């Protein structure tokens, strides 16, 4: 059994992302995960942001689900990745997936989501502005019901 070092894999994954070889980067992530190691939030954030830039909302969603499985309770260590994931899904025009993750996070945190987010008030505020602008854009582009529902809670 060979120990895999996350730092080495992070460098390889970052090189893959920079050279637009996202598929290879995800394969290295999967190899690291299959070794039984818990992958750091920093590495997951690199991949989530890269997937969002490439408009791969399905991969953003899959990375969140893999990194934070449904049976795992949420705590403050999940806060930043949760916010980045939701933001990435909104930027990739997948508000349904963002809503699913946020709704699930509320249920899993036992209605203590604010504790999971810790001192991330500025990031939450930025996320709310992103949701509002995405909803307004959706209304302007003819997806009116979706945009109205995001803004008014319908």
C-alpha positions, 0 to 999 in steps of 0.5 A: 500500500502506497501513501498518496500525498494530497499536496502532490495530487493538488499540484497535478490537478492544478496543472490539469486545470491550467492546461484545460485538462479538467477530465484528467484533473477529476481522474486524479481527484478520484484516484486520491479519493479511492485511496481512502483519504479525506480530500481537503476543502482547498482541493475540492474548491479548485475543482469546483471553480474549474468545473464552474468556469467550464459550465459543468454544473453536473460535475460541480454537483457530483463533487459536492456529493462526493466530498460531503456524502448525504449521511455526513453531518454538516459543520463549520468545515463544510461552510466555505465549500457549501457557499462556493458550490451554491455560487458555482451552480447559480453561475452555471445556470443550475438554480435547481441543483443549488436549491437542492443542495441548500435545502439538503444542507438545512435539513442535515445541519438540524436547522443550525446552518448559520453555525455551519457557515460560521463567520462567513457573513460577507460571503453569504451576502455576496451569494444573496446578491448573486441569486438576486442578479441571476433571478433578475436575469432569468426574468429578463430572458423569459424564464420569468417564473423561475426568476420570480420564485427566487426573488419572492420565495414563491 
